[in-house]
Amino acid sequence: MPSALPTFFVSHGGGPWPFMKQQYGSTYDKLEASLVDMRRQVGVRPKAVLVISSHWEEAELMVSSSAAPGMIYDYGGFPAHTYQVTYPAPGSPELARRVADLVAAAGHAVSLDPLRGFDHGTFSMLYPVYPQADMPVVQLSIRTGYDPQTHIDIGRALAPLRGEGVLIIGSGLSYHNLRQFGPGGQQASHAFDAWLQHVLRELTPAERRVALLHWSEAPYARLAHPREDHLVPLMVALGAAEHEPASCVYHEDDFFGSLAVSSFRFGEASA
């Protein structure tokens, strides 16, 4: 096991897309290939995965602690079979307690949730990475209010997990304006993505942290993220690898015909 696994921020796509290849055709081929390649980049089999999902938002942090999480079909208007799909990965009550202890020690209120199942920000994203669903998975919520500093601090608190064989993944979308999810979002998504690429890949760790704290001042920021629920998982992934280089591991500039979307890795790949 390497001294510290990399962390990831993944643009997880829409709804249950891995289970709709007949409907979507090649739309998600690049995203799927990038997720499959995560296994190579990590280089080893992690002991478990911790997902910070944009689809779980609480006033105080919550950690999923079931040994056998169920499913949450948190989407609407999709084919009937997508409400029957399963991702039967085990949970890890032990890891859940470890996460809660780390977060609490950093001064954040946190509770265990033994009922929380896998939302689509978790199971749709993980299905291409670990299709056998045999990797223990724990979810951590984001906090209502979306304060960037808070979520960077949470990532810092979680950093020791990287040396314990836990793969940390922030799951969201680099562009998330569902009212402009098409040609109307082209300008905003491209401008915001260019800013994000510059900040994460070219600035020093101290500079990029400051830039992310003021992300709403970026070009077209509020058109790219009217609500930043899909952006703050990035803050956690970065905070857990705060001083390490960022790499773009997935990018499209014509997603759904016109949108720019990206995923990032913090820390070095295994190979």
Salt bridges, closest charged atoms under 4 A:
GLU32 OE2 - LYS21 NZ 2.80
ASP37 OD1 - ARG40 NE 2.74
GLU57 OE1 - ARG227 NH2 3.27
ASP74 OD2 - HIS55 ND1 3.60
ASP74 OD1 - HIS120 ND1 2.87
ASP119 OD2 - ARG116 NH2 2.92
ASP134 OD1 - ARG45 NH1 3.66
ASP153 OD1 - ARG156 NH1 2.89
GLU164 OE2 - ARG98 NH2 2.51
ASP193 OD2 - HIS251 ND1 3.48
GLU202 OE1 - HIS198 ND1 2.82
GLU217 OE2 - HIS214 ND1 3.59
GLU228 OE1 - ARG222 NH1 2.70
ASP229 OD2 - ARG227 NH1 3.37
ASP229 OD2 - HIS230 ND1 3.30
GLU242 OE1 - ARG156 NE 2.73
GLU242 OE2 - ARG209 NE 3.80
GLU244 OE2 - ARG162 NH1 2.78
